[in-house]
């Protein structure tokens, strides 16, 4: 049964080619919003807190600061409204899920950048 599910995911779910990114990276996600019959593109720029799942069910969580309030948003990789993902900065973190980042404020909330 499990192999049948994997087969259907691989064959029928369209793959989008987004750049490689992981936890700690700062990315900008462009996605489409429908308001009535109009559509517009909106972006969400923040730090990737986690990537979870695999295949068609993979999601990633982004956190940004809006004023003094932290805002998190979860995006499925296969969301049809996702248009593009830009990697702005590569971050150096030691974990795959950086939930401790939620409690940090000010200069402690900085992530060291990987220079290539």
Phi and psi in radians as a Rosetta constraint file:
Dihedral C 1 N 2 CA 2 C 2 CIRCULARHARMONIC -1.146 0.35
Dihedral N 2 CA 2 C 2 N 3 CIRCULARHARMONIC -0.665 0.35
Dihedral C 2 N 3 CA 3 C 3 CIRCULARHARMONIC -1.187 0.35
Dihedral N 3 CA 3 C 3 N 4 CIRCULARHARMONIC -0.552 0.35
Dihedral C 3 N 4 CA 4 C 4 CIRCULARHARMONIC -1.145 0.35
Dihedral N 4 CA 4 C 4 N 5 CIRCULARHARMONIC -0.728 0.35
Dihedral C 4 N 5 CA 5 C 5 CIRCULARHARMONIC -1.112 0.35
Dihedral N 5 CA 5 C 5 N 6 CIRCULARHARMONIC -0.784 0.35
Dihedral C 5 N 6 CA 6 C 6 CIRCULARHARMONIC -1.088 0.35
Dihedral N 6 CA 6 C 6 N 7 CIRCULARHARMONIC -0.692 0.35
Dihedral C 6 N 7 CA 7 C 7 CIRCULARHARMONIC -1.074 0.35
Dihedral N 7 CA 7 C 7 N 8 CIRCULARHARMONIC -0.807 0.35
Dihedral C 7 N 8 CA 8 C 8 CIRCULARHARMONIC -1.124 0.35
Dihedral N 8 CA 8 C 8 N 9 CIRCULARHARMONIC -0.734 0.35
Dihedral C 8 N 9 CA 9 C 9 CIRCULARHARMONIC -1.054 0.35
Dihedral N 9 CA 9 C 9 N 10 CIRCULARHARMONIC -0.792 0.35
Dihedral C 9 N 10 CA 10 C 10 CIRCULARHARMONIC -1.200 0.35
Dihedral N 10 CA 10 C 10 N 11 CIRCULARHARMONIC -0.602 0.35
Dihedral C 10 N 11 CA 11 C 11 CIRCULARHARMONIC -1.492 0.35
Dihedral N 11 CA 11 C 11 N 12 CIRCULARHARMONIC -0.718 0.35
Dihedral C 11 N 12 CA 12 C 12 CIRCULARHARMONIC -1.893 0.35
Dihedral N 12 CA 12 C 12 N 13 CIRCULARHARMONIC -0.311 0.35
Dihedral C 12 N 13 CA 13 C 13 CIRCULARHARMONIC -1.503 0.35
Dihedral N 13 CA 13 C 13 N 14 CIRCULARHARMONIC 2.099 0.35
Dihedral C 13 N 14 CA 14 C 14 CIRCULARHARMONIC -1.187 0.35
Dihedral N 14 CA 14 C 14 N 15 CIRCULARHARMONIC 2.326 0.35
Dihedral C 14 N 15 CA 15 C 15 CIRCULARHARMONIC -1.570 0.35
Dihedral N 15 CA 15 C 15 N 16 CIRCULARHARMONIC 2.273 0.35
Dihedral C 15 N 16 CA 16 C 16 CIRCULARHARMONIC -1.746 0.35
Dihedral N 16 CA 16 C 16 N 17 CIRCULARHARMONIC 2.475 0.35
Dihedral C 16 N 17 CA 17 C 17 CIRCULARHARMONIC -1.747 0.35
Dihedral N 17 CA 17 C 17 N 18 CIRCULARHARMONIC 1.658 0.35
Dihedral C 17 N 18 CA 18 C 18 CIRCULARHARMONIC -1.746 0.35
Dihedral N 18 CA 18 C 18 N 19 CIRCULARHARMONIC 2.721 0.35
Dihedral C 18 N 19 CA 19 C 19 CIRCULARHARMONIC -1.177 0.35
Dihedral N 19 CA 19 C 19 N 20 CIRCULARHARMONIC 2.784 0.35
Dihedral C 19 N 20 CA 20 C 20 CIRCULARHARMONIC -1.182 0.35
Dihedral N 20 CA 20 C 20 N 21 CIRCULARHARMONIC 2.280 0.35
Dihedral C 20 N 21 CA 21 C 21 CIRCULARHARMONIC -2.602 0.35
Dihedral N 21 CA 21 C 21 N 22 CIRCULARHARMONIC 2.752 0.35
Dihedral C 21 N 22 CA 22 C 22 CIRCULARHARMONIC -2.528 0.35
Dihedral N 22 CA 22 C 22 N 23 CIRCULARHARMONIC -3.070 0.35
Dihedral C 22 N 23 CA 23 C 23 CIRCULARHARMONIC -1.054 0.35
Dihedral N 23 CA 23 C 23 N 24 CIRCULARHARMONIC 2.418 0.35
Dihedral C 23 N 24 CA 24 C 24 CIRCULARHARMONIC 1.699 0.35
Dihedral N 24 CA 24 C 24 N 25 CIRCULARHARMONIC -0.293 0.35
Dihedral C 24 N 25 CA 25 C 25 CIRCULARHARMONIC -1.378 0.35
Dihedral N 25 CA 25 C 25 N 26 CIRCULARHARMONIC 2.538 0.35
Dihedral C 25 N 26 CA 26 C 26 CIRCULARHARMONIC -1.687 0.35
Dihedral N 26 CA 26 C 26 N 27 CIRCULARHARMONIC 2.107 0.35
Dihedral C 26 N 27 CA 27 C 27 CIRCULARHARMONIC -2.264 0.35
Dihedral N 27 CA 27 C 27 N 28 CIRCULARHARMONIC 2.808 0.35
Dihedral C 27 N 28 CA 28 C 28 CIRCULARHARMONIC -2.063 0.35
Dihedral N 28 CA 28 C 28 N 29 CIRCULARHARMONIC 2.188 0.35
Dihedral C 28 N 29 CA 29 C 29 CIRCULARHARMONIC -1.908 0.35
Dihedral N 29 CA 29 C 29 N 30 CIRCULARHARMONIC 2.167 0.35
Dihedral C 29 N 30 CA 30 C 30 CIRCULARHARMONIC -1.775 0.35
Dihedral N 30 CA 30 C 30 N 31 CIRCULARHARMONIC 2.185 0.35
Dihedral C 30 N 31 CA 31 C 31 CIRCULARHARMONIC -2.436 0.35
Dihedral N 31 CA 31 C 31 N 32 CIRCULARHARMONIC 2.751 0.35
Dihedral C 31 N 32 CA 32 C 32 CIRCULARHARMONIC -1.643 0.35
Dihedral N 32 CA 32 C 32 N 33 CIRCULARHARMONIC 2.389 0.35
Dihedral C 32 N 33 CA 33 C 33 CIRCULARHARMONIC -2.100 0.35
Dihedral N 33 CA 33 C 33 N 34 CIRCULARHARMONIC 2.342 0.35
Dihedral C 33 N 34 CA 34 C 34 CIRCULARHARMONIC -1.804 0.35
Dihedral N 34 CA 34 C 34 N 35 CIRCULARHARMONIC 2.191 0.35
Dihedral C 34 N 35 CA 35 C 35 CIRCULARHARMONIC -2.159 0.35
Dihedral N 35 CA 35 C 35 N 36 CIRCULARHARMONIC 1.741 0.35
Dihedral C 35 N 36 CA 36 C 36 CIRCULARHARMONIC 1.225 0.35
Dihedral N 36 CA 36 C 36 N 37 CIRCULARHARMONIC -2.165 0.35
Dihedral C 36 N 37 CA 37 C 37 CIRCULARHARMONIC -1.720 0.35
Dihedral N 37 CA 37 C 37 N 38 CIRCULARHARMONIC -0.036 0.35
Dihedral C 37 N 38 CA 38 C 38 CIRCULARHARMONIC -1.591 0.35
Dihedral N 38 CA 38 C 38 N 39 CIRCULARHARMONIC 2.603 0.35
Dihedral C 38 N 39 CA 39 C 39 CIRCULARHARMONIC -2.196 0.35
Dihedral N 39 CA 39 C 39 N 40 CIRCULARHARMONIC 2.555 0.35
Dihedral C 39 N 40 CA 40 C 40 CIRCULARHARMONIC -2.509 0.35
Dihedral N 40 CA 40 C 40 N 41 CIRCULARHARMONIC 2.787 0.35
Dihedral C 40 N 41 CA 41 C 41 CIRCULARHARMONIC -1.743 0.35
Dihedral N 41 CA 41 C 41 N 42 CIRCULARHARMONIC 2.286 0.35
Dihedral C 41 N 42 CA 42 C 42 CIRCULARHARMONIC -2.156 0.35
Dihedral N 42 CA 42 C 42 N 43 CIRCULARHARMONIC 2.658 0.35
Dihedral C 42 N 43 CA 43 C 43 CIRCULARHARMONIC -2.126 0.35
Dihedral N 43 CA 43 C 43 N 44 CIRCULARHARMONIC 2.717 0.35
Dihedral C 43 N 44 CA 44 C 44 CIRCULARHARMONIC -2.338 0.35
Dihedral N 44 CA 44 C 44 N 45 CIRCULARHARMONIC 2.000 0.35
Dihedral C 44 N 45 CA 45 C 45 CIRCULARHARMONIC -1.968 0.35
Dihedral N 45 CA 45 C 45 N 46 CIRCULARHARMONIC 2.190 0.35
Dihedral C 45 N 46 CA 46 C 46 CIRCULARHARMONIC -2.988 0.35
Dihedral N 46 CA 46 C 46 N 47 CIRCULARHARMONIC -2.970 0.35
Dihedral C 46 N 47 CA 47 C 47 CIRCULARHARMONIC -1.668 0.35
Dihedral N 47 CA 47 C 47 N 48 CIRCULARHARMONIC 2.357 0.35
Dihedral C 47 N 48 CA 48 C 48 CIRCULARHARMONIC -1.295 0.35
Dihedral N 48 CA 48 C 48 N 49 CIRCULARHARMONIC 2.127 0.35
Dihedral C 48 N 49 CA 49 C 49 CIRCULARHARMONIC -1.589 0.35
Dihedral N 49 CA 49 C 49 N 50 CIRCULARHARMONIC -0.647 0.35
Dihedral C 49 N 50 CA 50 C 50 CIRCULARHARMONIC -2.772 0.35
Dihedral N 50 CA 50 C 50 N 51 CIRCULARHARMONIC 2.743 0.35
Dihedral C 50 N 51 CA 51 C 51 CIRCULARHARMONIC -2.176 0.35
Dihedral N 51 CA 51 C 51 N 52 CIRCULARHARMONIC 2.337 0.35
Dihedral C 51 N 52 CA 52 C 52 CIRCULARHARMONIC -2.470 0.35
Dihedral N 52 CA 52 C 52 N 53 CIRCULARHARMONIC 2.760 0.35
Dihedral C 52 N 53 CA 53 C 53 CIRCULARHARMONIC 1.469 0.35
Dihedral N 53 CA 53 C 53 N 54 CIRCULARHARMONIC -3.119 0.35
Dihedral C 53 N 54 CA 54 C 54 CIRCULARHARMONIC -2.663 0.35
Dihedral N 54 CA 54 C 54 N 55 CIRCULARHARMONIC 2.750 0.35
Dihedral C 54 N 55 CA 55 C 55 CIRCULARHARMONIC 1.192 0.35
Dihedral N 55 CA 55 C 55 N 56 CIRCULARHARMONIC -2.318 0.35
Dihedral C 55 N 56 CA 56 C 56 CIRCULARHARMONIC -1.296 0.35
Dihedral N 56 CA 56 C 56 N 57 CIRCULARHARMONIC -0.340 0.35
Dihedral C 56 N 57 CA 57 C 57 CIRCULARHARMONIC -1.733 0.35
Dihedral N 57 CA 57 C 57 N 58 CIRCULARHARMONIC 0.209 0.35
Dihedral C 57 N 58 CA 58 C 58 CIRCULARHARMONIC -1.237 0.35
Dihedral N 58 CA 58 C 58 N 59 CIRCULARHARMONIC 2.401 0.35
Dihedral C 58 N 59 CA 59 C 59 CIRCULARHARMONIC -2.312 0.35
Dihedral N 59 CA 59 C 59 N 60 CIRCULARHARMONIC 2.828 0.35
Dihedral C 59 N 60 CA 60 C 60 CIRCULARHARMONIC -2.432 0.35
Dihedral N 60 CA 60 C 60 N 61 CIRCULARHARMONIC 2.575 0.35
Dihedral C 60 N 61 CA 61 C 61 CIRCULARHARMONIC -1.945 0.35
Dihedral N 61 CA 61 C 61 N 62 CIRCULARHARMONIC 2.321 0.35
Dihedral C 61 N 62 CA 62 C 62 CIRCULARHARMONIC -2.075 0.35
Dihedral N 62 CA 62 C 62 N 63 CIRCULARHARMONIC 2.443 0.35
Dihedral C 62 N 63 CA 63 C 63 CIRCULARHARMONIC -2.154 0.35
Dihedral N 63 CA 63 C 63 N 64 CIRCULARHARMONIC 2.336 0.35
Dihedral C 63 N 64 CA 64 C 64 CIRCULARHARMONIC -2.377 0.35
Dihedral N 64 CA 64 C 64 N 65 CIRCULARHARMONIC 2.794 0.35
Dihedral C 64 N 65 CA 65 C 65 CIRCULARHARMONIC -1.734 0.35
Dihedral N 65 CA 65 C 65 N 66 CIRCULARHARMONIC 2.176 0.35
Dihedral C 65 N 66 CA 66 C 66 CIRCULARHARMONIC -1.954 0.35
Dihedral N 66 CA 66 C 66 N 67 CIRCULARHARMONIC 1.644 0.35
Dihedral C 66 N 67 CA 67 C 67 CIRCULARHARMONIC 1.269 0.35
Dihedral N 67 CA 67 C 67 N 68 CIRCULARHARMONIC -2.086 0.35
Dihedral C 67 N 68 CA 68 C 68 CIRCULARHARMONIC -1.843 0.35
Dihedral N 68 CA 68 C 68 N 69 CIRCULARHARMONIC 0.065 0.35
Dihedral C 68 N 69 CA 69 C 69 CIRCULARHARMONIC -1.817 0.35
Dihedral N 69 CA 69 C 69 N 70 CIRCULARHARMONIC 2.283 0.35
Dihedral C 69 N 70 CA 70 C 70 CIRCULARHARMONIC -1.443 0.35
Dihedral N 70 CA 70 C 70 N 71 CIRCULARHARMONIC 2.319 0.35
Dihedral C 70 N 71 CA 71 C 71 CIRCULARHARMONIC -2.111 0.35
Dihedral N 71 CA 71 C 71 N 72 CIRCULARHARMONIC 2.237 0.35
Dihedral C 71 N 72 CA 72 C 72 CIRCULARHARMONIC -2.043 0.35
Dihedral N 72 CA 72 C 72 N 73 CIRCULARHARMONIC 2.552 0.35
Dihedral C 72 N 73 CA 73 C 73 CIRCULARHARMONIC -2.447 0.35
Dihedral N 73 CA 73 C 73 N 74 CIRCULARHARMONIC 2.384 0.35
Dihedral C 73 N 74 CA 74 C 74 CIRCULARHARMONIC -1.831 0.35
Dihedral N 74 CA 74 C 74 N 75 CIRCULARHARMONIC 2.203 0.35
Dihedral C 74 N 75 CA 75 C 75 CIRCULARHARMONIC -2.022 0.35
Dihedral N 75 CA 75 C 75 N 76 CIRCULARHARMONIC 2.222 0.35
Dihedral C 75 N 76 CA 76 C 76 CIRCULARHARMONIC -1.285 0.35
Dihedral N 76 CA 76 C 76 N 77 CIRCULARHARMONIC 2.477 0.35
Dihedral C 76 N 77 CA 77 C 77 CIRCULARHARMONIC -1.069 0.35
Dihedral N 77 CA 77 C 77 N 78 CIRCULARHARMONIC -0.633 0.35
Dihedral C 77 N 78 CA 78 C 78 CIRCULARHARMONIC -1.666 0.35
Dihedral N 78 CA 78 C 78 N 79 CIRCULARHARMONIC 0.392 0.35
Dihedral C 78 N 79 CA 79 C 79 CIRCULARHARMONIC -1.123 0.35
Dihedral N 79 CA 79 C 79 N 80 CIRCULARHARMONIC 2.154 0.35
Dihedral C 79 N 80 CA 80 C 80 CIRCULARHARMONIC -1.090 0.35
Dihedral N 80 CA 80 C 80 N 81 CIRCULARHARMONIC -0.458 0.35
Dihedral C 80 N 81 CA 81 C 81 CIRCULARHARMONIC -1.340 0.35
Dihedral N 81 CA 81 C 81 N 82 CIRCULARHARMONIC -0.257 0.35
Dihedral C 81 N 82 CA 82 C 82 CIRCULARHARMONIC -1.194 0.35
Dihedral N 82 CA 82 C 82 N 83 CIRCULARHARMONIC 2.189 0.35
Dihedral C 82 N 83 CA 83 C 83 CIRCULARHARMONIC -1.718 0.35
Dihedral N 83 CA 83 C 83 N 84 CIRCULARHARMONIC -0.920 0.35
Dihedral C 83 N 84 CA 84 C 84 CIRCULARHARMONIC -2.718 0.35
Dihedral N 84 CA 84 C 84 N 85 CIRCULARHARMONIC 2.799 0.35
Dihedral C 84 N 85 CA 85 C 85 CIRCULARHARMONIC -2.218 0.35
Dihedral N 85 CA 85 C 85 N 86 CIRCULARHARMONIC 2.200 0.35
Dihedral C 85 N 86 CA 86 C 86 CIRCULARHARMONIC -1.962 0.35
Dihedral N 86 CA 86 C 86 N 87 CIRCULARHARMONIC 2.312 0.35
Dihedral C 86 N 87 CA 87 C 87 CIRCULARHARMONIC -1.604 0.35
Dihedral N 87 CA 87 C 87 N 88 CIRCULARHARMONIC 2.012 0.35
Dihedral C 87 N 88 CA 88 C 88 CIRCULARHARMONIC -1.524 0.35
Dihedral N 88 CA 88 C 88 N 89 CIRCULARHARMONIC -0.792 0.35
Dihedral C 88 N 89 CA 89 C 89 CIRCULARHARMONIC -2.478 0.35
Dihedral N 89 CA 89 C 89 N 90 CIRCULARHARMONIC 2.521 0.35
Dihedral C 89 N 90 CA 90 C 90 CIRCULARHARMONIC -1.676 0.35
Dihedral N 90 CA 90 C 90 N 91 CIRCULARHARMONIC 2.250 0.35
Dihedral C 90 N 91 CA 91 C 91 CIRCULARHARMONIC -1.847 0.35
Dihedral N 91 CA 91 C 91 N 92 CIRCULARHARMONIC 2.575 0.35
Dihedral C 91 N 92 CA 92 C 92 CIRCULARHARMONIC -1.771 0.35
Dihedral N 92 CA 92 C 92 N 93 CIRCULARHARMONIC 1.849 0.35
Dihedral C 92 N 93 CA 93 C 93 CIRCULARHARMONIC -2.253 0.35
Dihedral N 93 CA 93 C 93 N 94 CIRCULARHARMONIC 2.782 0.35
Dihedral C 93 N 94 CA 94 C 94 CIRCULARHARMONIC -1.718 0.35
Dihedral N 94 CA 94 C 94 N 95 CIRCULARHARMONIC -0.070 0.35
Dihedral C 94 N 95 CA 95 C 95 CIRCULARHARMONIC -2.163 0.35
Dihedral N 95 CA 95 C 95 N 96 CIRCULARHARMONIC 2.828 0.35
Dihedral C 95 N 96 CA 96 C 96 CIRCULARHARMONIC -1.496 0.35
Dihedral N 96 CA 96 C 96 N 97 CIRCULARHARMONIC -0.440 0.35
Dihedral C 96 N 97 CA 97 C 97 CIRCULARHARMONIC -2.282 0.35
Dihedral N 97 CA 97 C 97 N 98 CIRCULARHARMONIC 2.020 0.35
Dihedral C 97 N 98 CA 98 C 98 CIRCULARHARMONIC -1.855 0.35
Dihedral N 98 CA 98 C 98 N 99 CIRCULARHARMONIC 1.106 0.35
Dihedral C 98 N 99 CA 99 C 99 CIRCULARHARMONIC -1.210 0.35
Dihedral N 99 CA 99 C 99 N 100 CIRCULARHARMONIC -0.384 0.35
Dihedral C 99 N 100 CA 100 C 100 CIRCULARHARMONIC -1.110 0.35
Dihedral N 100 CA 100 C 100 N 101 CIRCULARHARMONIC -0.323 0.35
Dihedral C 100 N 101 CA 101 C 101 CIRCULARHARMONIC -1.115 0.35
Dihedral N 101 CA 101 C 101 N 102 CIRCULARHARMONIC -0.421 0.35
Dihedral C 101 N 102 CA 102 C 102 CIRCULARHARMONIC -1.137 0.35
Dihedral N 102 CA 102 C 102 N 103 CIRCULARHARMONIC -0.590 0.35
Dihedral C 102 N 103 CA 103 C 103 CIRCULARHARMONIC -1.494 0.35
Dihedral N 103 CA 103 C 103 N 104 CIRCULARHARMONIC -0.232 0.35
Dihedral C 103 N 104 CA 104 C 104 CIRCULARHARMONIC -1.459 0.35
Dihedral N 104 CA 104 C 104 N 105 CIRCULARHARMONIC 2.461 0.35
Dihedral C 104 N 105 CA 105 C 105 CIRCULARHARMONIC -2.345 0.35
Dihedral N 105 CA 105 C 105 N 106 CIRCULARHARMONIC 2.789 0.35
Dihedral C 105 N 106 CA 106 C 106 CIRCULARHARMONIC 1.186 0.35
Dihedral N 106 CA 106 C 106 N 107 CIRCULARHARMONIC -2.428 0.35
Dihedral C 106 N 107 CA 107 C 107 CIRCULARHARMONIC -1.222 0.35
Dihedral N 107 CA 107 C 107 N 108 CIRCULARHARMONIC -0.394 0.35
Dihedral C 107 N 108 CA 108 C 108 CIRCULARHARMONIC -1.237 0.35
Dihedral N 108 CA 108 C 108 N 109 CIRCULARHARMONIC -0.322 0.35
Dihedral C 108 N 109 CA 109 C 109 CIRCULARHARMONIC -1.514 0.35
Dihedral N 109 CA 109 C 109 N 110 CIRCULARHARMONIC 0.209 0.35
Dihedral C 109 N 110 CA 110 C 110 CIRCULARHARMONIC -1.488 0.35
Dihedral N 110 CA 110 C 110 N 111 CIRCULARHARMONIC 2.559 0.35
Dihedral C 110 N 111 CA 111 C 111 CIRCULARHARMONIC -2.002 0.35
Dihedral N 111 CA 111 C 111 N 112 CIRCULARHARMONIC 2.311 0.35
Dihedral C 111 N 112 CA 112 C 112 CIRCULARHARMONIC -1.152 0.35
Dihedral N 112 CA 112 C 112 N 113 CIRCULARHARMONIC 2.394 0.35
Dihedral C 112 N 113 CA 113 C 113 CIRCULARHARMONIC -1.606 0.35
Dihedral N 113 CA 113 C 113 N 114 CIRCULARHARMONIC 2.471 0.35
Dihedral C 113 N 114 CA 114 C 114 CIRCULARHARMONIC -1.589 0.35
Dihedral N 114 CA 114 C 114 N 115 CIRCULARHARMONIC 2.132 0.35
Dihedral C 114 N 115 CA 115 C 115 CIRCULARHARMONIC -1.656 0.35
Dihedral N 115 CA 115 C 115 N 116 CIRCULARHARMONIC 2.374 0.35
